């Protein structure tokens, strides 16, 4: 089974290469055709925005070449995973992205676990207790949470739990004033992680709650559930062993699709909380006009989305053994 799943994931990744290339091409031309470049930023910082100085900078970074030639050089470097050089950080982009990737991975994985876990739990409760006070409260809170901007959620969490109550730090990933190592460092990172992870998971938890409730209600009305009840099976047994397994699949599908959205959300949350991940790096690169760095982050993000969607398909087989992976999603 694991061997077959591994082959399937590899096949999905290979089929995703044309998609990644299309994303790379679109991103390249959109970013390059946008106004402003590194020369204007560096010249402005140096206080010497003369034509000669800007021409020298553009020649240094290859920005004086025709756009088609810049594109060919970029694609040629991309084939050997050379993402270029960041003028803002004065280092190779690949090493910079790898350094920041861990922080974003920790934030996104934690947020996904929180949002999927609580979304499934609350959605299932709302469906099982349908048309009760508990169900109405869950639905109303989900709607409010779904409509609340991420940056506002982040700011409110900082004001309430960091500034007023002092339970959590306001920003960063670790304590700079009192650095620690080993297990204490892990606890320190976890302490800093709570607020940004909760903030990022809010929107998606509301989305999964609503989706799980709708899916659970539909599943509970299916004929095989009625048959199970007719056989005298208890309600808890039916929910845990029959309904939940089928109702959870749309949530997993949406979770795979929403990976790209969560990456976008991480830009906002990491900027609000000063979390040193790819989101904050992309935010800084955008305002610094560090276009090569932006392209590198977008390239990695497209790979992560393709790989995650392939892994979600494999998770289907664990949730429901009746599903078999073939060339399509379900076989």
N, C-alpha and C positions, 0 to 999 in steps of 0.2 A: 504493500500500500504506500509506504513512504517513498519507495523508489518511483512508483507511478506518479505520485504527487510532485516529487522533485522534477521529473521530466515535464510535467504539466506546467509548473511554475517557470521552468527554463523556456518552454515553448511560448508561454504568454509574454515573457520578457523579450524574446526575440521578435515576436509579432508587435511588441510595443516600440521597437526601434524606429520604424517609420514615423510613429506618432511623436516620439521624442525629437527626431530630426525636424519635423514640421514645426514643433514648438520652438526649437532653437532658431530656425530660420525667421519665423514671425517675430520672435523677441528681438533678434539682432536688428532687423530693419526698423522696428518700432522704436527701439532705444536709440539707434544711430540717427534716425531722422528727427528725433526730438531736439528742440532748441537747447543750446548750451553744450559744453564739453569740458574735459579736464583742464584744457589750456586756459579757459576763462576763469575757472576756480583758482588755479595756481597763480595766475597773473594777478588776480584780485587780491589774493593773500600776500603776494610779494609786493604789492603796491606799484607794480611796473607793467601796466597793461598796454605796452607798446606793441605795434604790429610785429616788430622784429623778435621780441621776446616770446610772443604767442606763437609765431611761426616756428621758433626753435623748439618750443614744447610740443607742438603738433607733430613735428618731424621726429622728435624723440619717442613719442608714443604711436607713431604710424598713422596719425589722424589726418596727415596731409595727402594721403593716398586716396585714389578714387574709391567710392563706396564698394563697388564690386570686388576690387582688389583686397580691401579690408575684410570682406566677407570670405573670400577664398582663403586668405591667410588664417582667419579665425577657424574655419572648418578644418583646414589642414592641421592646425595645432590641436583641435578638439579630437581628432582621430587618435592622437597619442596621449589624450587626457591632459594636455597642456592648456590650462584655463587662462593663462596670461599672468600679468603683473598688476598689482594694485598700487597706484601712485599714492593713494591716501595713506595706506598702511606700510608702504615701501617694502613689500614682500610678495612672494608667490601666492596667487589666489587659492590654489589647491590646498596648500598647507594651512592657510587662514580659514578656509571653509571646514576642513577636517577638525581644526582646533575648536571651532564654534558649534560643530554638528552635535557633539555630545550633549550640550546644554539644551538645545532645541529638542533632541530626541527624548531626554528626560521629561521635559515639559509636556511634549505632545503625547507620549505614552501614558503619563500619569493622567492627563486630561481626558484621553480616550477611555481609560479604565473607569474613571469617575463618571463620565457622561454616559457611557454605554451601560455600566453597572446600575447606576441610579435611574437611568432612563428606562431600562427593562423592568426594574423593580417597581417604580412608580406607575409606569404604564400598565403593568400587569395588575397591580392593585386597583387602579382606576377602572379597568375592564371587569375584574372579578366583582368589585363593589359598585358596578354601574348604577347610575341614577340614585346614588346615596350622597350624603353630605361630603364624605371623604373623596368620592370621585369628582364632585363639583369643585372642591378646593384644589385638588391636583390639577384639573384641567385649567382652571383660572390662573393658578400660579405658573403653569407651563406657558400659557399665552402671554402673560406679563413678561416672563423671563425671555421668551422668544423674541419679543419686541424691544427688549432693552439693549442699547448699544454696548459693545464689549468694553470700550474705553471708559464708559460711565460706570459699569460694574467694577472695573479695576480701581477707579478713583474712589468709589464708595467703600470698597473693601479696605483700601489704604487708610482712608479717613477714620473708619470705625474701628478696625481691628489692629491697625498699626499706630496711628497717631493718638486716638482717644484711649483705647484699651491697652495698647503697648504689648499685645500678645505676639505680634509678628514683626519682622523688619520691613521697612518701607520699600527697599529696592536691593538689587544685587543678587548674587548666587551664594555668596559666602561672606563671613565676617572678615573685614579687612583689618580692623583695629586689633582683634584678638584671633589671629590665625591658629587653626588647630589641624591635626592630622589624624589619619586612621579612622576608627569608628566615630570619634567625636566630629570629624569633618563630615562624615555621612549624615549625622544627625543635624549638623549645622546647615548643610545643603537642603535637607528635608524641611527644616524650619523655614528657610527662605522660599522653598518651592510651594508651600501650601496656598498662599494667596494667588499667585499667578496661575497655578493649575486650576484652582476653583473658578477663577474669573474666566479662563479660557473654556472651561467645561460647561459654563452656565447655558450658553446658547444651544449647544449640541445636546445637553441633557434635556432641555425643553423639547427639542426636535424629536429625539428618540422616545421621549415619554408619550408624545402625541401619536407618533407612528406605532409604537408598541401597543398602545391602547386600541387603536383602530384595527391593527392586525390581530390582537387577542380577541376582540369582539367578533371579528369575522371567523376566526378559527373556532371559537366556542359555539358558533352556530352551524358548523359543518356536520355532515351526517355521521362521520366516524366518532365524533364526540357524543352525539345522541345515542349511538350504538353502545358506546362505553358506559354511559349512564344507565341504559336499559339493562346492561349486564350486572348492574349493582355496584360498580366501582365508585369509590368515594370521590368527592369533589377535589380534594387536595391531590389524590393520585392522578386524576384526569388532568389537572392543571400542570403538575410537575412532569409527568411522563408522556403526555400526549399533546396538550395544547401549547405549552411553552416552547417545546422543541420546534413546532411548526411556525409559531408566531414570531419567533426570534429572527428568522431568516431575512425578512425585509429590513430589520434594524441593522444586521450585519452588512447587507448590501449598501444601505445608506452610509454606514460608517466608512466603507471603502471609498465610496464616491466623495465623501466629505473630507478626505485627507487633504486634498488641495485647498479646501476652504479653511481647514484648521491651520494649514501653513500660512495662509493669508491672515488669519486671526492672530497667529503668533507674532506677526509684525507689530500689531497694535499692542498686544499684551506685553511683549518684551520691551517695547518702547516705554510703556507706562511704568513697568516695574524695574526697568534697567536690567533685565535678565540678559546675560551675555551670550545670546544664541544667534542663529542665522537671521531671525526676524529683525533684531536690533541692528545687525550688520547690514541688512538690506536697506533699512531705514536710513542709516548713516550714509551708505553708498549712494542712495538716491539724491540726497541733498548735497553731497560732495561731488556729484556727477561722475562718480567712479563707475563708469559704464561696464567695463570688463568684469568688475566684481559682481555687479547686478546680473550680468549674463551668466556668470558661473553659478550664482545662487539659483537662478531660474532653471538652469540645466540640471543641477542636482535635484531640485524640487520635482521636475518632470520624471526623473528616474525613480524617486521615492514613490510617487503616485502610481506608476506602472507596476512596480514591485509589490506595493501594498495591495493593490486590487487583485493581483495574482494570488497573494497569500490569503486574502479573504475568501477566494473561491475554495482554497484548500480547507479553510475552517468550516465551510459548509459541510464537508464530508464528516467532520468530527461531530457537528451538531446533529446532523441527520444522515445516518449511514446509507439511506436509500439513494442519496445523491452520489452519482459517479461522475468524475471529471473525464471529459473527452476533448475533442477539438473545440467544442463550444463550452458554455458555462455549465450546463447540466446535461448529463448524458444518461 
